Structure formats: C-alpha cells, structure tokens
Amino acid sequence: MNDNLVKCAQIILDHGQFKIIENGDYVLCSITKKKIPLEEIKYWNVDLQEIYAGPEIALQRYKEINGI
C-alpha cells in the first residue's frame, strides 16, 4: 500500500469523468475498500456511484447487479 495516500477524497462520478468535491489523495474501492490513487481511477458505476479497484471487481459487480 502506498504510504503517500493520506486523505480520502470525496468525488461525484459521471460518464467519462468525475468531479472532486473534497480534495484528497485517494478514494476507496466500493467493494474491497482498497485505496485507489485519484490518478488511477478507471472503473466506476455512475448510477450506483461506486468505484472499483480493477476490471475483475467491476465485472463481478456488473454480474451481481444484472443477475448473471
């Protein structure tokens, strides 16, 4: 884990972008609670406002949501 990640940011997710509401170094994965540096955010669900640490977790959550 990166020791430089001190403060959790608050963001609003949108399609293809996100808006920082409260400055910070990272956000937490909605499923695993792993710290994700802001510059590494790549996977999220706008409707649920969930952030995912990687493609596997995003796919797993997609399957859960859609009953697959």
C-alpha positions in Angstrom: 0.0 0.0 0.0 1.2 3.5 -0.8 2.2 5.4 2.3 1.7 8.7 0.5 -2.1 8.2 0.3 -3.2 10.0 3.4 -6.5 11.7 2.8 -9.6 10.2 1.2 -11.2 12.4 -1.5 -14.9 12.8 -2.0 -15.9 12.7 -5.7 -19.0 12.6 -7.8 -18.9 10.1 -10.7 -20.1 11.0 -14.1 -19.9 9.4 -17.6 -16.2 9.5 -18.6 -15.2 11.9 -15.8 -15.5 12.6 -12.1 -15.7 15.8 -10.1 -13.7 16.3 -6.9 -15.9 17.6 -4.1 -13.4 17.3 -1.3 -9.6 17.2 -2.1 -7.7 14.1 -1.2 -5.1 11.6 -2.4 -7.2 8.6 -3.0 -10.7 7.1 -3.0 -11.8 3.7 -1.6 -13.0 0.8 -3.8 -16.7 0.4 -3.0 -16.3 -3.4 -2.8 -12.8 -4.1 -1.4 -12.2 -0.8 0.4 -8.7 -0.8 -1.2 -7.2 2.7 -1.6 -7.1 3.9 -5.2 -5.0 7.0 -6.1 -7.1 9.6 -7.9 -4.9 9.3 -11.0 -5.6 5.6 -11.2 -9.4 5.7 -11.1 -10.6 3.8 -14.2 -13.6 1.7 -13.3 -16.9 3.0 -11.8 -20.7 2.9 -12.0 -22.3 6.2 -12.4 -25.8 5.1 -11.5 -24.7 3.5 -8.2 -21.8 6.0 -7.6 -19.5 3.0 -6.9 -15.7 3.0 -7.6 -13.9 -0.3 -8.4 -10.3 -1.1 -7.9 -9.9 -3.1 -11.1 -11.7 -4.7 -14.1 -12.3 -8.0 -12.3 -14.1 -6.3 -9.5 -16.1 -4.2 -11.9 -17.1 -7.3 -13.9 -18.0 -9.2 -10.7 -20.2 -6.3 -9.6 -21.8 -6.0 -13.0 -22.8 -9.6 -12.8 -24.2 -9.2 -9.3 -26.3 -6.2 -10.4 -27.6 -7.9 -13.5 -28.2 -11.4 -12.0 -25.7 -13.1 -14.3 
